Amino acid sequence: MISLLIYRFLLLLLLPFALLFLLIRSKNNKAYRQRLIERLGFFPKPYKQGGIVVHAASVGEVIALKSFIEKLLLTYPNDTITVTTFTPTGSAQVKKLFGNKVQHGYLPLDLYPCTALFLQRLKPKMIIFMETELWPNLVAQCDSKAIKLLLINGRLSKNSLKSYAKIHRLIQPCLNRFDKILSQSQENLSNFLRLGADAQRCENSGNLKFDISVSEQVLNKKKELTALLFPTEKDNKRKIWLVASTHQGDEEIALEAFNTLLQQFPSLLLVLVPRHPERFEQVESLCLEKNLTLAKRSSNIQVSNEQIWLLDSLGELMAAFALSDIVTMGGSFSEVGGHNPLEPALFNKPVIVGHNMSNFNEIMQQLRQEKAIAELKENSTEEPSASQLATEVSKLLQHPEQQKILGNNALTVVLANQGASDKTLAHVKKLLGEGS
């Protein structure tokens, strides 16, 4: 069993390998080798001390926290709100959404010297972590310095529960150093309790991912993309199937399904949105190998008769959802566990997912209950994922009324579950001595 001291020692030994990993990642994405000094705790200057630090690992977390962070900015106008991420794409999203309204830098590696320097530089009065972001060393240091600790939108899947149970002596004390753990569902709350979290510290406050809205920025981006996708009135009649946040293997399934669909719907446009920027070129090559014509968003040219539009950009997915007819969420055909289906639902779009949406079990339960999602069966040799996917897309293309029903039902689920941001803010105020 691993204790905190052993954990610290092991991480020190692994530091060279962690930096090497970042350098390897930078081969395809140079942003990973930039700002390496921040990974060691040197928060970039100039910076202001005090205030609240909110950690959002990557793009999805930043987007989910948008409403909550905006409420923090309004509630604490005289305090510094610092938003940290761990990935370059998350960093880009913070800058895009908040600009100079927040301080931003990478959260350092969870090593004692690095986290100590980070805390010494920022001297926050509270640090807020999200979902399964458990940093035992940083959490222990915050506890020793009486820095308030809050875990919000807490998520602990069955698989994570099994993994963390193996290092119970490290994780249980980490959980119980948090002043409050706010879970995104009752199931997740139960898993935190099973892992040893103190019941008095835990509460189900709902899922922040429901608290999404269409910003003016998204509407402006929609106009920009519309000019590229629909340059003429004739183009405006072209149907769009968007496959979002794809991982390795997802594109092969989508392209096989697309080739089948083209026989029935020759004018159908496939919009592919890889999850990670370092895969943009790889996905482009794959499409061309399949003898499909392709246009790239980065070329900033109008789409004509191309069969595929590769959205090789950051921060434009929400606007692209608004322009699509049917959406399929990537990461749901493998062990990745899927990506957030609520974002296209916000635009009344019918959503199709693969057989594995384990990252969104509770959300999926609600969508299924309200008949607001199309879901593929477990992959089988008799009916592979590509065949199933083509069948589902074809059904929706042939029945616009079913598209509308699925989209409206999904939007209803989103709107009915909003409010987690306000509940979370209430706990922030209470912990900082400003609420009852």
N, C-alpha and C positions, 0 to 999 in steps of 0.2 A: 504494500500500500504506500502511496506517495504522500509525504507530508510537505508543508510549505518550504522548509529548508532544503529538502531533497529536490523539490521542484525548481527552486532558485539555482541550485548548483547545476542541475541538468541543463537549464536554459543558458547558463553562462557557457557551458561546454558547447552548446548548439549554436551560439551566436555566429561563428564564422559560416556555418552551413546556412543559417537564416539569411545572412547577407548575400551568400552565393546564390541562394534560391531567387532573391530579388534581382540579382544581376542576370540570371538565366532568363527570368521572365522578361527582362528588359530587351532581350534579343528581338522579340516581336513587338514590344511596346516600350519605347525608350523612356516613357514616364516613370517606369519602375527603377531606373538608375538615377533619376533626378531626385533631388531633395532627400537623399539617403540620410543626411545628417539629422533630419527630423525623426527618423526611425530610432535614433539613439537618444532622443529626449530633448534635442535642441529646437524648441518651438521657435518658428521664424519671427525675427524682429521686423518692425516694431510690434510689441504686444502689450496689452493691458492686463493687469492682474485682478484677481477677484472674480466674482460673478459665477456663472453656471457653465459647466462643460457638458455637451451632449455628444455622445459617440454614436455614429452611424457607419457601419462597416463599409457599405458600398452603395451603389445607385439605388437599389430597391429600398433600402432602409432610409436613405435620404428623402426619397419621394414620400415614403410612408410617414415620415416625421414632419413634413412640410407644414401641415396645419398646426401641429403642436408647437413647433419652433416659432411660427408666426405669433401664436398666442403668448409665448414667453417674451418675445420682443415687445409686445404691447403691454404686458403686465409688468415687466422690469425694464423700462426705458433707460434707467440710469445705471443698470448693471451690464457688464460685458457678457454676451452670450458667445461661447466658443463652440464651434462644431468641428469635431475630428472625424476622420475617416481612416480606412486602411488601404483603400485601393485608389489608383489615379482616376478611374471613372467616377468613383464616389466624390473625389475632390472636385472634379470638373462640374458635377451636378450641384454641389454646394455653392460654388462660385456662380453658376448659372441662376440658381433659385434665389440666392440671398445677397450676392454681390458683397458690398462693404458693410452690410447690416450686421454681419457676424464676423468674429475672428475665425480663421481656419488654418489647420495644420494636420499632419498625420499623427495618430496616436502612436507612441513609441512601442517597440517590442517590449514584452512583459518581463523585462530584466531589471533587477533592483537598481543599478546605477542609472539606467535610462529613465525609468519611471520616477525615480527620486528627483532627477534633474527637471523632468517635465513638471512635476508638482511644485518644485522650488521656483520655477519660472512663472507659472500661472497662478499659484496660490488660490485655487478655486474654493468656493464655499460649498459647492455641490457638484458631483459628477453623476450624470445619468447615462446608464448603459441600456441597450435595447436587445430584446429577444434572447439569444443564447450567447451573448457576448460576456463571457465570464473570464476576467483577467485576475487570477488569484493574487498575484504579487501586487499589482496596482491597487486592487481592492483592499488588501491588508494594509498597505501604506496609507490609504485614505482613512481607514478606520483608526489607525494610530494617530493621525493628525486631526481627528474629529471632523473630517470633511463628510458632509452628508452624502449618502449613497442611495440611489434609486435605480431599480431595474424595471423598465417599462416594456409593455407589450411582450411580456415574458413568454417564451416558447420553448418547450422541452418535449420533443417527440419520444416515442418509445425507443427508437434506436439510440438517440442521445442519452436517454435515461440509462440504458444498458452500458453505454460507453463510460458515462460519468460514474456509474456505480463501481467501476473497477478502480477508480481513484477517489473513493468515498472520503478518505481522510483529508484530502485536499479540497474537494468541492463543497462538502457540507459546511465547514467553517467559512468558506468564501460566501456561500449563500446567506449565512446568518450574520455576516458583517453588513449586509444591506439593511438600511433603515426600513425599506419597504420593497416588496416584490409585487408588481402588478402584472398579472398574467392576462393573456389575450383570450382565454377561454377556461371553462371549468375543467376540461380534460387536462390542459396544461398546468393548471393550478394543482390538480391531484398529483401530477408527475413531480412537481417541485416538492410537494409534501412527502412523497415516497422517497425522494432523494435526501430528505432530512431537513428541509427548510422548516423553520419555526412557523407554525400556523398563524400566530399573531402578527407575523410580518407580511403575510401573504393575502392577496385579494384579487378577485377577478374583476377587471375594469373594462373589459371589451377590447376589440382589436382596432388599433390605430389605423390599420390599412383601409378601413371603411371610411375614414375621415378625409376623403379626397374630393377635390372640386376642380372645375375648369377655370384656370386662371386666364387673365388677359394675355399673358405671355403665350399660352397655348393657343389661344384664338388667333393671335398675330402669326404664330408659326403655321397654323392651319392655312391661313391665306397664302403664305409663302409657298407651301407645299402644293396647294391647289393649283397655283400657276404653273407648276412643273408637271403635275399629273394630268391636269385637264386643260390644256392650252386652247382647245376648241370645244364647242357644244357637242360635237360628235364624240369626243373623248369622254365627256361627262357621263356617257351611257355605259362606259366600260366597267365591268364588275371587277372588284379588287378583293383578293384573298390575301390577308396579311398573316405571316407566321412570325411570331415575336419571340425575342430572347432565346434564340436557338443555341444549342450546344453541339459538340461533336456527335455526329450520327443523326441529329434531327434533320439536317438539310437533306441527307440522302432519302429519308422517308418522305419529306415534303416534295422533293423533286420527282420521286417516283409517282407519288399521288398526282402531282401536277401534270405529268406527261399523260396520265390516264384521263384527267379532266379535260385536257386540251382537245381530245377527240370529240368531246361533247360540247365544250365551250371554248372554241378556238380564240376568242378575243379576251379570255380571262387574263388578268394581270396578277402575277404573284409578287408580293412584297416580302422580301426576306430581311430580317433584322437580327444579326448575330449578337449574342449576349456580350461577348468580349471583343474589343477593337482589334486585338492582335490576330483575330481570326478573319478579318475582313478580306484579306487577299486570298486566303485559303478557300473561303466560300465562293469568291468570284471565280477562281480557277475551277472549282467543282461544277459550277453552273455552265461554264464554257465547255467543259469536258462532256457534258450531257447534250451538247449541241443546241443549247438554248441561248437566245439573244438576251443581252443584258444592258441595262443602264445603271449608272451609279449616282447616288445622291451627291457624292463629293465632286462630281463633274459639273453639277449645277446646270444641267441642260434639261430641256423639256423631254418628257417621255413620249415617244412616238409609237412605233409598232413593236417595241421591245416586249419580250414575254415576261421578263423579271426586272424588278427595280430593287437594287441592293441599297438598303438604308445604312450606308457606312458612315454614320454620323452619331453624335451624342446629343441627348436632350430633345429629340424630335419624335420619339415613339408615341407619346400621348397625342400629339397632333396627327400622326399617321393613323392611330386608332380611329380618330374622328372621321377620316376619309375612307375607311375600309367598309366593305360589306359584310365580311365574315372574318373572324380572328381565330387563330390557333395558337395556344401558348406552348412555347418550346420548353425543354427540360422535363416534359411530362411523358416522354417515351422511354426513359431510362431511370437510373438510380438517382438522378439529380433531384427529383421530387417536385418539379413544376415551378412555375412563376405566377405572380399575382394576376388572377383573372378578373379582379375588380376594376382595374383601370379601363379595359375596353367596355366593361359593363356600364361604366359611368356615361358612356356615349350611346347606350342602348344597342350595343353590338352583340350579335349572337356569337358565343364562344364555344370552341371545340377544344377539348384537352385529351391527352393520351391517358394511358391506364394508371400512371403514377403521379398523383398530386398530393403526396404525403406531407409536403410542406404546408399544405392548406387544408388539413382534414376538416376542421370545424367550418371553415368557409364553404368547402365543398358540400358538407352535409346540408347547409342552409340552401345552397344553390340547387342541390338535388331535390330537396323538399319542396321548393317553389317551382320546380321544372324550369330552371333557368340556365341549364348548361347541357351541352352534348358531350358525352364521355365515351371514349373507346374502351373496348374490352381488353383484358389481359392478352398480351401478344401470344399468338398461336400459329402453328405451321399451316393450319387450315385457312386462317384468315389473318394474314400479317398486318401490321400497323398501317402500312402504305395503302393497302386495299381498303381497310376500314375507313381511313381518313378520306380517301377519294369518294367513298360512298356517302359519308356524312356531309362533305362539302357539296356534292352533287345534289343531295336531297334539299339542302337549304337554298341552293341557287335556283332550283326548280320551283321552290315554294316560298316566295317572298313573305307571305303571311306568317309562316313559321319563323322566319328570321325575325320578324317584328315581335312576335310573342316571346321568343327566347330573350331578345334584347330588353324588352320592357320588363319582363320578370326579373332579369338580372339587375336592372337599375333599381327596381323596387327593393331587392335585398340590400343593395348598397345603402339606400336612403334610410331604410328601417333600422340599420345597425350603427348609425353614426352617433357620436357623442363621447367616444373614448378619450379624445384630446382634452375635453373639459374636465373629465374625471381625473385624468392624469395631472393636469394643471392644479387642481384642487389639492392633490397630495404634495405637489411641490411647495405650494403656499403654506401648507400645514407644517411640513418639515422645516421650512425656513422661518416658522413662527409668525406667519401672517394669515393663518386661517384656522378654523375650528374643526 
